[in-house]
Amino acid sequence: MWNLLSKFVLFAAVCHAAELRLLPEYQRSDPFGATVEADRTVAAFSGKLTTARRGYASVQVVAVTDKPMAYRLAVSSPFPADLYREWFHRTKPDGKYFPDALIPIASGASLAIPDPENRIPNQTAQAFWVDFWIAEDTNPGVYKAAVTLTEGGRSLNAAIEIEVLPGVIPKEDAITLDHNSYGTGWLFGQYPNTLPPENDDKLFQLIHSYHRRFYEHRGVYHQLGYGHGGKVGPEFAPELAGTGRNKHITSWDRFDRHYGPLLDGSAFRNTRRGSRPIPYVYLPINPDWPASQLWWGEPGYEVEFTNVVSAMERHFREKGWTGTHFELFFNHKKRYKGFSWDGDEQRFARDNDWLVEYRRLLGKSVPADSPVKFLTRIDSSWTMEEQFKRLEKVVNFWVVGEGMLSWYPGSAEMLRARGDHIWSYGGTPTVEKAAAMITLNPLRSWVTGVQGFVRWQTVDPGPDPWFGLEGGGETLVYPGDRFGIGEPLACIRLKVQRNCLQDLALLEESAAKGNRAAVMTEVLKRFNGTTAADWRNAAPPLAKTPVLEWNNINIGEALAPFEAKFAKVPADAWQRVHEYAVGGGQ
């Protein structure tokens, strides 16, 4: 009897309590097994996923233990499954933990709680993200998958049911979700073990991996190649020589190695979405490139500009790079002391004259029947209402402040009717917000009628994202260099956004086939119990005063009542929309 009791006590000591939990994509766990407060919802999760084809279905798995544990985790599935370990970021200044960065691991990998890399005192839970890829030719039906935790001689299983519905997610998105960045200097700081100095090929490989990461998540990546003073990074433009009539391109080598695979689509050859050229790209053109600002207003400026831009058009045409929109875009403000006029978010009416002249120069440089797509882009806020009128046939690509656009109902429809492109722009929800908050801007763009949304900075996680994250509001990817991975890591917010874009593509298809108003009404009701009227705004009294009397404070005050409607999103808001979208709008 004593021996039997001794054996039982010993067994209990070594076989501590452990479990596997399943969570939906929008409900994150902390490193102690509790649901992150912003993601808490009363709805129970059964472990069943419903999905359309040609897209991803996602689930989170949490291993929980009451004592330190070494274990293996494996996924079994009839579909390709991507497994990621979620990194718990300690945030500043409150010291709380939120999972976000996703580190790819192999099925069956050896792991431990506490995670020795994450270094969380008294950690008792580790979360994982699983993506299941559902190919277009998958037969509709119910499929079984499972996640298995093995510790010593025992195993725990979490069963997952995947119901594949008949719908096929369209290849084209309802809106373009753009991820913006600046230059390449930051890459060398984030990838000290990946990027050797002065190695263009390694740099271009890394740049291409950023494009692929966002493309795989149904997004677009924009990288501006010049600074506020006009200096162009050598990897963003062809090499030039000469002045005046002798100004010419001497080499395309570096430019073509950088952009060639992006503009012909070969950089995306091995992705699940397949090859396609990037849809948009910034040109290196600015007030000091390709023509010297010293000659502005002189015949020499026009000669230098047209010589180089004409040669660029010929090169793009000869290469067959006709699937991309090339953007003439100015990003400077005169307060940066580089140039005497605002090229970005103009407040002064006279600054529009520069844009009119540049549009004339572009028209002189590019044949009217060129198959190469050139756009004149402007990012507008303060004076957008006046610019919509003043710059008709000058600007044909508008990127406008999301909040201020709401003051001018009907503008998006008006611009689209005359053939212009229109996007809105804004920020990125931080990790402290509900995971579902990342779906708000794509949905709002779709409701508003713009064709895209720009997250203005998406690759800057801060100096210490792993142990002192500053919210993550300026990044949706993290550098993989720390883990021996020479490319960016996706995050939970990017995955939730991708799945939202899949659903929006389905909803757009349903709206185009049937009653758009009825589809939108159902979506908004499911999202947060609102109606289309709740998403419409009107110009405040401020909008009727002179723009030069506006400032960031009174603009914020004028926007506050309307923006308060969108300050919070229910944790399971998008899940309800998802069920409607994959069901074919039924």
C-alpha positions in Angstrom: 0.0 0.0 0.0 2.8 2.4 0.9 4.6 1.6 -2.4 1.4 2.2 -4.4 0.8 5.6 -2.7 4.4 6.5 -3.2 4.2 5.8 -6.9 1.0 7.8 -7.2 2.6 10.8 -5.5 5.6 10.5 -7.8 3.3 10.3 -10.8 1.4 13.4 -9.8 4.6 15.3 -9.3 6.0 14.6 -12.8 2.6 14.6 -14.6 1.6 18.1 -13.9 -1.6 19.7 -15.4 -1.2 20.7 -19.0 -3.8 21.5 -21.7 -4.3 22.7 -25.2 -6.8 25.5 -25.9 -8.2 26.7 -29.2 -8.9 30.4 -29.8 -10.3 32.2 -32.8 -8.0 34.5 -34.7 -9.3 37.7 -33.1 -8.9 36.5 -29.5 -5.3 36.6 -28.2 -3.9 35.0 -25.1 -1.3 36.5 -22.7 1.7 34.4 -21.5 -0.3 33.3 -18.5 -3.2 31.8 -20.3 -5.7 34.6 -19.9 -7.4 36.3 -22.9 -6.1 39.8 -23.6 -8.6 42.2 -22.1 -9.4 44.0 -25.3 -10.2 40.7 -27.0 -12.6 39.3 -24.4 -16.0 38.2 -25.7 -18.7 36.1 -24.3 -19.0 33.9 -27.4 -17.5 30.4 -26.9 -15.3 29.0 -29.6 -16.0 25.4 -30.8 -12.9 24.9 -32.8 -14.8 24.9 -36.1 -13.6 27.1 -38.9 -15.7 28.0 -42.0 -13.9 29.1 -45.1 -14.2 29.8 -48.8 -11.7 28.4 -51.2 -8.5 30.0 -52.6 -7.6 31.5 -49.2 -6.6 31.0 -45.6 -8.5 29.8 -42.5 -6.7 30.6 -39.2 -6.8 29.5 -35.6 -4.8 30.0 -32.5 -3.6 27.3 -30.2 -2.5 27.9 -26.6 -0.4 25.4 -24.6 -1.0 25.9 -20.9 0.9 24.3 -18.0 1.2 24.8 -14.2 4.9 24.0 -14.2 7.9 24.3 -16.5 7.5 22.0 -19.5 9.5 20.8 -22.5 7.3 19.5 -25.3 6.8 19.1 -29.0 3.9 20.6 -31.1 2.7 19.2 -34.3 -0.1 19.9 -36.8 -1.9 17.3 -38.8 -4.1 18.5 -41.6 -5.4 17.6 -45.1 -4.4 21.1 -46.2 -1.0 22.8 -46.2 -0.6 24.3 -42.7 1.8 27.0 -41.6 2.7 27.0 -37.9 4.0 30.0 -36.0 5.1 30.7 -32.5 3.6 33.9 -31.1 6.1 36.3 -29.5 4.9 38.1 -26.4 6.0 41.7 -26.6 6.5 43.6 -23.3 5.1 47.0 -24.0 6.2 50.4 -22.8 5.4 52.0 -20.5 2.9 49.7 -18.7 5.0 46.5 -18.9 2.0 44.4 -20.2 2.4 41.5 -22.6 0.7 41.2 -26.0 1.4 38.6 -28.7 2.1 39.9 -32.2 5.2 38.8 -34.1 4.9 35.3 -35.6 8.0 33.2 -35.8 7.6 30.3 -38.3 8.4 26.9 -36.8 8.3 23.4 -38.2 5.5 21.0 -37.2 7.0 18.7 -34.4 9.4 21.4 -33.2 10.9 21.1 -29.7 9.7 23.9 -27.4 9.6 24.9 -23.8 7.5 26.9 -21.3 8.9 29.3 -20.1 10.3 30.1 -23.6 14.0 30.8 -23.0 14.1 33.4 -25.8 11.0 35.3 -24.7 12.3 35.5 -21.1 9.0 36.0 -19.3 9.1 35.4 -15.6 6.7 32.7 -14.5 5.3 32.2 -18.0 2.7 29.4 -18.0 1.3 29.6 -21.6 2.6 29.7 -25.1 0.4 30.7 -28.0 0.7 29.6 -31.7 -0.9 30.7 -34.9 -1.9 28.2 -37.6 -2.8 29.1 -41.2 -4.5 26.5 -43.3 -4.3 27.1 -47.1 -7.5 26.0 -48.9 -6.8 25.7 -52.6 -9.3 26.6 -55.2 -9.8 23.0 -56.3 -10.7 21.8 -52.8 -14.0 19.9 -52.7 -16.6 21.6 -50.4 -17.1 19.6 -47.3 -16.1 19.1 -43.7 -12.4 18.2 -42.9 -10.6 17.3 -39.8 -7.3 18.7 -38.5 -5.6 18.5 -35.2 -2.8 20.0 -33.1 -0.9 17.6 -30.9 1.3 18.4 -27.9 3.7 15.7 -26.8 5.4 15.8 -23.5 7.5 12.8 -22.5 5.4 9.7 -23.2 1.9 11.4 -23.2 0.0 13.5 -25.8 -2.7 16.1 -25.8 -4.8 16.7 -28.9 -6.9 19.7 -30.0 -9.3 18.8 -32.7 -10.2 21.4 -35.4 -13.1 21.1 -37.9 -12.8 23.0 -41.1 -15.9 23.4 -43.2 -15.0 24.4 -46.8 -17.9 26.2 -48.5 -18.4 26.4 -52.3 -17.4 30.0 -52.6 -14.0 31.0 -54.2 -12.2 34.1 -52.9 -11.7 36.5 -55.9 -8.1 37.1 -56.9 -8.7 40.9 -57.0 -9.3 42.8 -53.8 -12.2 45.1 -53.1 -9.7 47.7 -51.9 -5.9 48.1 -52.1 -4.4 47.9 -48.7 -1.1 49.8 -48.9 1.9 49.5 -46.6 4.2 52.5 -46.8 7.9 53.0 -45.9 10.8 55.2 -46.6 14.3 54.4 -48.0 16.5 51.5 -47.1 18.9 52.8 -44.3 16.7 51.2 -41.6 17.2 47.8 -43.1 20.9 47.8 -42.2 20.0 48.6 -38.6 17.3 45.9 -38.4 19.3 43.2 -40.2 23.0 43.4 -39.0 23.5 39.6 -39.5 21.7 39.5 -42.8 23.1 42.4 -44.8 26.8 42.6 -45.4 27.9 46.1 -46.3 27.9 47.2 -50.0 26.2 44.0 -51.3 23.4 45.1 -53.6 22.2 41.6 -54.3 21.5 40.9 -50.6 19.8 44.2 -50.2 17.6 43.6 -53.2 16.7 40.1 -52.0 15.6 41.6 -48.7 13.6 44.3 -50.3 11.9 41.7 -52.5 11.1 39.7 -49.4 9.2 42.7 -47.9 7.2 43.0 -51.1 6.4 39.3 -50.9 5.4 39.3 -47.3 2.8 42.0 -47.9 1.7 40.5 -51.2 1.1 37.2 -49.5 -1.2 39.0 -47.1 -3.2 40.6 -49.9 -1.4 43.9 -49.5 0.9 46.3 -51.5 4.3 47.6 -50.3 5.4 51.2 -51.1 9.0 52.3 -50.6 9.8 55.9 -51.2 13.4 56.3 -52.5 14.2 59.9 -51.8 14.5 62.2 -48.8 12.9 65.6 -48.0 15.9 67.4 -49.5 15.7 65.5 -52.8 18.5 63.0 -52.4 17.7 59.8 -54.2 19.0 56.5 -52.9 21.2 54.9 -55.6 19.0 51.7 -55.6 15.9 53.7 -56.5 16.9 55.4 -59.7 19.0 54.9 -62.9 22.5 56.5 -62.9 22.7 59.9 -64.5 25.5 62.0 -66.0 25.8 65.4 -67.8 23.9 68.6 -67.6 21.4 70.5 -69.8 21.0 68.9 -73.2 23.6 66.3 -72.2 21.8 65.1 -69.2 21.3 61.3 -69.7 21.0 57.9 -68.1 24.3 56.1 -68.0 23.3 52.8 -66.4 20.1 50.9 -65.6 21.9 48.0 -63.9 21.2 48.7 -60.3 17.6 49.9 -60.9 16.8 46.9 -63.0 18.2 44.4 -60.4 16.1 46.1 -57.8 12.8 46.7 -59.7 12.9 44.2 -62.6 11.6 41.2 -60.6 8.9 43.4 -59.0 7.8 45.0 -62.3 7.7 41.7 -64.2 6.2 39.7 -61.3 8.9 37.1 -61.1 9.7 38.1 -57.5 6.4 36.5 -56.6 6.7 33.3 -58.6 6.8 30.9 -55.7 3.9 32.5 -53.7 0.5 30.9 -53.3 -1.0 33.9 -55.1 1.2 33.5 -58.1 3.2 35.9 -60.1 2.0 39.4 -60.9 3.7 42.8 -61.2 3.5 45.2 -58.3 0.5 47.5 -59.0 2.0 50.8 -57.9 5.5 52.2 -57.4 7.0 55.6 -56.5 9.1 57.2 -59.2 12.4 58.8 -57.9 11.3 62.1 -59.5 11.4 65.1 -57.1 12.3 68.8 -57.4 16.0 68.0 -57.6 15.9 64.8 -59.7 16.4 64.2 -62.6 16.7 67.9 -63.2 18.7 70.2 -60.9 16.6 72.6 -58.9 19.2 75.2 -59.7 17.7 75.5 -63.2 14.0 75.7 -62.1 12.1 78.2 -64.4 14.9 78.0 -67.0 14.8 76.1 -70.3 17.6 73.8 -68.9 15.3 72.3 -66.3 12.7 71.3 -68.8 15.4 69.8 -71.1 17.0 67.8 -68.3 13.6 66.6 -67.0 12.2 65.6 -70.4 15.5 63.9 -71.5 15.5 61.6 -68.5 11.8 60.9 -68.1 11.4 60.2 -71.8 14.2 57.7 -71.6 12.5 56.1 -68.5 9.3 55.7 -70.5 11.1 54.0 -73.4 13.0 51.7 -71.0 9.8 50.7 -69.2 8.0 50.1 -72.5 10.8 48.0 -74.0 10.9 45.9 -70.8 7.2 45.3 -71.0 6.6 46.9 -67.6 3.0 47.9 -68.4 1.2 46.3 -65.4 2.4 48.8 -62.9 1.3 52.4 -62.2 4.4 54.7 -61.9 3.7 57.6 -59.5 5.0 61.1 -59.9 4.8 62.1 -56.2 6.2 64.9 -54.1 6.8 64.2 -50.4 8.5 67.4 -49.2 7.3 70.3 -47.1 9.0 73.7 -47.1 9.4 73.6 -43.3 12.0 70.8 -43.9 14.1 73.6 -45.6 14.8 71.5 -48.7 12.5 73.3 -51.2 10.5 76.5 -51.2 7.0 74.9 -51.6 4.9 72.2 -50.1 4.7 69.1 -52.3 2.8 67.1 -49.6 -0.4 68.1 -48.0 -0.4 71.6 -49.4 -2.0 74.4 -47.4 -1.1 77.3 -49.7 -3.0 77.7 -53.0 0.1 78.9 -54.9 1.8 75.6 -54.3 -0.6 74.0 -56.7 1.1 75.9 -59.5 4.1 73.7 -59.2 2.0 70.6 -59.6 0.4 72.1 -62.8 3.9 72.7 -64.2 5.1 69.2 -63.4 2.1 67.7 -65.0 2.9 69.6 -68.1 6.5 68.4 -68.0 5.3 64.8 -67.6 2.9 65.1 -70.5 5.8 66.4 -72.7 8.0 63.5 -71.7 5.5 60.6 -72.1 3.7 59.9 -75.4 0.0 60.1 -75.1 -0.4 56.6 -76.4 2.2 55.0 -74.2 1.2 51.7 -72.7 3.2 52.6 -69.6 1.0 53.8 -66.9 2.1 57.1 -65.3 0.0 58.8 -62.6 0.3 62.2 -60.9 -0.2 61.5 -57.3 -0.9 64.0 -54.4 -1.4 63.3 -50.7 -4.0 65.9 -49.7 -5.7 66.9 -46.4 -6.0 70.6 -45.6 -7.2 71.9 -49.0 -8.6 68.7 -50.6 -12.0 70.2 -51.5 -10.4 73.0 -53.4 -7.7 70.8 -55.0 -10.4 68.4 -56.3 -11.5 71.3 -58.5 -8.3 73.2 -59.1 -6.2 70.1 -60.0 -8.7 68.3 -62.3 -6.8 66.8 -65.2 -3.5 67.6 -63.3 -3.7 65.0 -60.5 -5.3 61.6 -61.2 -4.2 59.8 -58.1 -5.5 61.1 -54.8 -4.4 59.9 -51.4 -6.5 61.8 -48.8 -6.9 62.0 -45.1 -9.5 59.5 -44.1 -11.1 61.7 -41.4 -11.2 64.9 -43.4 -12.6 63.1 -46.5 -15.7 62.5 -44.5 -16.4 66.2 -44.6 -17.0 66.1 -48.3 -19.6 63.4 -49.0 -19.7 62.2 -52.6 -16.1 63.2 -53.4 -14.9 59.6 -53.8 -17.7 58.9 -56.3 -17.0 62.1 -58.2 -13.3 61.4 -58.5 -13.9 57.8 -59.6 -16.5 58.9 -62.2 -13.9 61.2 -63.9 -11.4 58.3 -64.0 -9.1 59.3 -61.1 -7.8 56.9 -58.5 -8.6 57.7 -54.8 -7.2 56.2 -51.6 -7.5 57.4 -48.1 -4.7 57.2 -45.4 -4.3 56.8 -41.7 -2.5 54.9 -39.0 -2.3 51.3 -37.7 -4.0 50.1 -34.5 -1.5 49.3 -31.8 -1.3 45.9 -30.1 -3.2 47.2 -27.1 -6.3 47.6 -29.2 -8.7 44.7 -29.9 -7.2 42.5 -32.6 -10.4 43.1 -34.7 -9.6 46.8 -34.8 -7.3 46.2 -37.7 -10.4 45.5 -39.8 -11.9 48.9 -39.3 -9.9 50.9 -41.9 -10.4 48.3 -44.7 -14.2 48.2 -44.0 -14.4 52.0 -43.7 -12.7 52.3 -47.1 -15.1 49.9 -48.7 -18.1 51.7 -47.2 -16.7 55.2 -48.2 -16.1 54.1 -51.8 -12.4 54.8 -52.0 -10.2 52.2 -53.9 -7.5 51.9 -51.3 -6.2 52.6 -47.8 -2.6 53.6 -46.9 -1.0 52.7 -43.6 1.6 55.5 -43.7 4.5 53.7 -41.9 4.5 49.9 -41.5 8.1 48.7 -41.0 9.3 50.6 -37.9 8.9 48.5 -34.8 11.0 50.8 -32.7 14.5 50.3 -31.1 13.5 47.3 -28.9 10.3 45.7 -30.2 10.9 42.4 -28.4 11.2 43.7 -24.8 10.0 47.3 -25.0 7.5 47.6 -27.8 6.1 51.1 -28.3 2.7 49.9 -29.3 3.5 48.7 -32.8 1.5 51.5 -34.4 4.1 52.0 -37.1 4.8 48.4 -38.0 3.0 45.3 -39.3 6.2 43.3 -39.8 9.2 42.5 -37.5 12.8 41.9 -38.6 13.5 38.1 -38.6 17.3 38.7 -38.2 17.1 37.9 -34.4 16.0 34.4 -35.2 18.3 33.7 -38.1 15.6 34.6 -40.6 16.8 37.1 -43.2 13.3 38.5 -44.1 10.4 40.2 -42.3 8.1 38.3 -40.0 4.3 38.7 -40.3 2.3 39.5 -37.2 -1.2 38.7 -35.8 -2.6 42.0 -36.9 -1.4 41.5 -40.5 -3.0 38.0 -40.5 -6.3 39.3 -39.2 -6.2 42.1 -41.8 -5.5 39.6 -44.6 -8.4 37.5 -43.6 -10.6 40.6 -43.6 -9.5 41.4 -47.1 -10.4 37.9 -48.2 -13.9 38.5 -46.9 -14.2 42.0 -48.4 -13.4 40.5 -51.8 -16.2 38.0 -51.3 -18.5 40.8 -50.1 -17.7 43.0 -53.1 -18.5 40.0 -55.4 -21.9 39.6 -53.7 -22.6 43.3 -53.9 -21.7 43.5 -57.6 -24.0 40.6 -58.3 -27.0 41.7 -56.2 -28.1 44.6 -54.0 -25.1 46.5 -52.8 -27.1 48.5 -50.3 -28.6 45.3 -48.8 -25.2 43.7 -48.5 -23.7 46.7 -46.8 -26.6 47.1 -44.4 -26.1 43.5 -43.2 -22.3 43.9 -42.9 -22.5 47.0 -40.8 -25.2 45.5 -38.6 -23.1 42.5 -38.0 -19.9 44.5 -37.5 -21.0 46.9 -34.8 -24.7 47.3 -34.9 -24.6 50.4 -37.1 -26.3 51.6 -40.2 -24.9 53.2 -43.3 -26.0 56.6 -42.0 -23.8 56.2 -39.0 -20.8 56.0 -41.3 -21.6 59.3 -43.0 -20.4 62.7 -41.8 -20.9 66.3 -42.8 -18.5 69.3 -42.9 -18.1 70.9 -39.5 -18.2 74.7 -39.1 -14.4 74.7 -39.2 -14.5 73.6 -42.9 -16.2 76.9 -43.8 -13.4 79.0 -42.4 -10.1 80.0 -44.2 -7.7 77.0 -44.3 -4.9 79.2 -42.9 -6.8 79.5 -39.7 -6.8 75.7 -39.2 -4.3 73.9 -37.0 -3.8 70.3 -35.8 -5.7 71.1 -32.6 -8.9 72.5 -34.1 -8.9 69.9 -36.8 -8.7 67.2 -34.2 -11.6 68.8 -32.3 -13.7 69.0 -35.4 -13.1 65.3 -36.2 -13.5 64.1 -32.7 -17.4 63.6 -32.6 -17.4 61.5 -35.8 -14.2 59.5 -35.0 -15.6 58.7 -31.5 -18.0 56.3 -33.3 -15.1 54.2 -34.4 -12.9 54.4 -31.2 -13.7 50.8 -30.3 -14.6 47.6 -32.2 -16.2 44.6 -30.6 -13.7 41.7 -30.3 -15.8 39.4 -32.4 -17.0 42.1 -34.9 -15.3 40.6 -37.9 -16.2 37.0 -37.1 -19.9 37.9 -37.6 -19.0 39.6 -40.9 -16.9 36.6 -42.0 -19.8 34.2 -41.5 -21.9 36.3 -43.8 -19.2 36.7 -46.4 -18.2 33.1 -46.8 -21.9 32.2 -46.9 -22.2 34.1 -50.1 -24.0 37.0 -48.6 -26.7 34.9 -47.2 
